[in-house]
Amino acid sequence: MEKESRKIIGNPALLLVDPQKGIYKSPAKDVEASVVALERVLKAAREAGMPVIFFQEIHRKEMVDYGRELDGNENIHCLEGSEYIDIIERLQPIDGEFTNMKRRYSCFFGTDLDILLRGLNIQTLIMGGYYTDVCVHYTAVDAHQHDYYIRVVHDGCRGSSDEAHEASLKAMTYLQHASRTNSDEMVPLIEAWGKEKQASV
């Protein structure tokens, strides 16, 4: 089978994975630059009329839904009622965009994301968010196994460490070679997709 190298195949959606205020309090480096990259892609997606989906990881204050999340390096995080679960101000969803919460790392696990994507007739998922090596990685793997094309905006992600960030990006590229992208590449592609969509109406 020939490997698919096009960046946007069929209908795309932008998926922002946990763009929450807590990332500023995390070990992730140079978070501000990644937020700027996500802003650029989000603006382009909105102007192009592309569906936009936001996810937040949120855990009940009774801490009954962490499962095995605290068995490794993760401490208690994303508790409901905390300011850290809120979406970063500059990335706030607007009317007509889709929001969802999750109790686990993957945006697919225990959520209706696959139902939403199929209802929107989406084939390509453009992704960014936090952490690269946790929620972005596991969401990308599940998207791949659900047969979506994944396009990970590398400069719109940050990892728990630089090493973990790079290792996860490499692992996702192993799954789909065309998954590797950045905001400089994706913004004009999204703009072109939007113009083509408008011309077909």
C-alpha positions in Angstrom: 0.0 0.0 0.0 1.3 3.4 -0.9 2.0 5.7 2.1 -0.3 8.8 2.2 1.7 12.0 2.4 -0.9 14.6 1.9 -1.5 16.7 5.1 -5.3 17.2 4.7 -7.3 14.2 3.5 -11.1 14.4 3.2 -12.7 16.5 5.9 -10.4 17.8 8.7 -11.0 18.9 12.3 -8.8 20.7 14.8 -8.4 18.9 18.1 -6.9 20.9 21.0 -5.9 18.4 23.7 -6.0 19.9 27.3 -5.0 23.5 26.5 -5.5 24.2 30.2 -4.0 26.8 32.5 -2.2 24.2 34.5 0.4 23.8 31.8 1.9 27.1 32.9 2.6 25.5 36.3 4.1 22.3 34.9 7.7 21.3 34.1 7.0 22.0 30.4 9.5 24.5 28.9 8.6 27.5 26.7 4.9 27.0 27.0 4.2 30.5 25.7 5.6 29.7 22.2 3.4 26.6 22.0 0.3 28.7 22.9 1.2 31.2 20.1 1.5 28.3 17.6 -1.9 26.9 18.7 -3.5 30.4 18.4 -2.3 30.7 14.8 -3.7 27.3 13.9 -7.0 27.9 15.8 -7.4 31.3 14.0 -6.9 29.7 10.6 -9.3 26.9 11.4 -12.0 29.3 12.5 -11.6 31.4 9.4 -11.7 28.4 7.2 -14.9 27.0 8.8 -13.2 23.9 10.1 -14.7 22.1 13.1 -12.8 22.7 16.3 -12.9 20.4 19.3 -11.6 21.1 22.8 -10.8 18.6 25.5 -10.1 19.1 29.2 -8.9 16.5 31.6 -10.9 17.0 34.8 -11.1 14.7 37.9 -13.7 14.7 40.6 -12.7 16.3 43.9 -13.4 13.0 45.6 -10.5 11.6 43.5 -12.4 8.4 42.6 -11.6 8.5 38.9 -7.8 8.6 38.7 -7.4 4.9 38.3 -3.7 4.1 37.8 -2.8 7.7 36.7 -1.0 8.4 40.0 1.2 5.2 39.9 4.0 6.9 37.9 5.3 10.4 37.8 1.9 12.1 37.8 0.8 13.8 41.0 -2.7 14.9 41.8 -3.8 17.1 38.9 -6.8 18.6 37.1 -9.1 18.5 40.1 -12.6 20.0 39.5 -12.9 23.4 41.1 -9.3 24.3 40.5 -8.4 27.2 38.3 -5.8 25.1 36.5 -8.5 23.0 34.7 -9.7 26.1 32.8 -8.8 26.6 29.2 -6.2 29.2 28.5 -7.9 32.5 27.9 -6.5 33.0 24.4 -7.7 29.6 23.4 -11.2 29.7 24.7 -13.9 28.0 22.6 -16.5 30.1 20.9 -20.1 29.4 20.0 -20.4 26.5 17.6 -17.2 24.7 18.7 -17.3 21.4 20.5 -16.1 21.0 24.1 -15.7 17.8 26.1 -14.0 16.5 29.2 -12.2 13.3 29.9 -11.1 11.3 33.0 -8.2 9.5 31.2 -5.3 10.6 29.0 -6.8 9.7 25.6 -9.5 11.9 24.2 -11.1 8.7 22.9 -11.3 6.7 26.2 -14.7 6.9 27.8 -15.9 9.8 25.7 -18.0 10.3 22.6 -15.2 11.7 20.4 -15.4 8.9 17.8 -19.2 9.4 17.5 -18.7 13.2 17.1 -16.0 12.7 14.5 -18.1 10.3 12.5 -21.1 12.6 12.8 -19.0 15.4 11.3 -17.6 13.0 8.7 -14.0 13.7 9.7 -11.0 11.9 8.2 -8.0 14.0 9.3 -7.4 15.1 12.9 -5.0 18.1 13.3 -3.8 18.0 16.9 -1.9 20.0 19.4 -1.8 20.4 23.2 -0.3 19.0 26.3 1.6 16.9 27.3 3.1 15.6 24.0 4.2 12.4 25.7 0.9 11.8 27.6 -2.5 13.0 26.4 -1.4 14.0 22.9 0.4 10.8 22.3 -2.3 8.5 23.6 -5.0 10.4 21.7 -2.9 10.2 18.5 -2.4 6.4 19.0 -6.2 5.9 19.5 -7.0 8.1 16.5 -4.6 6.0 14.4 -6.2 2.8 15.5 -9.6 4.3 14.7 -8.3 4.9 11.2 -8.1 8.7 11.3 -5.2 10.5 9.6 -3.3 12.3 12.4 -1.4 15.6 11.9 0.5 16.6 15.0 1.4 20.3 15.2 4.9 19.9 16.8 5.4 23.5 17.9 1.9 23.5 19.4 2.8 20.7 21.9 5.0 20.6 25.0 6.2 17.5 26.9 6.9 16.7 30.5 10.5 17.0 29.4 12.3 17.8 26.2 13.4 14.2 25.9 9.9 12.9 26.4 8.5 15.4 23.9 10.9 14.4 21.1 10.5 10.6 21.8 6.7 10.9 21.6 6.8 12.9 18.4 9.2 10.3 16.9 6.8 7.5 18.0 3.8 9.2 16.4 5.7 9.7 13.2 6.5 6.0 13.2 2.7 5.3 13.1 2.1 7.8 10.3 5.0 9.5 8.5 2.8 12.4 7.4 1.8 13.1 11.0 4.7 15.4 11.5 3.9 19.0 10.9 4.0 22.5 12.5 2.0 25.8 12.5 4.1 27.3 9.7 3.1 24.4 7.4 -0.5 23.9 8.6 -1.8 27.4 8.6 -1.5 27.9 4.8 -2.8 24.4 4.2 -5.8 25.1 6.3 -6.3 28.5 4.6 -6.2 26.7 1.2 -8.6 24.1 2.4 -11.0 26.8 3.5 -10.9 28.6 0.1 -11.5 25.3 -1.7 -14.4 24.6 0.6 -15.9 28.0 -0.1 -15.5 27.6 -3.9 -17.4 24.4 -3.8 -20.4 25.8 -2.1 
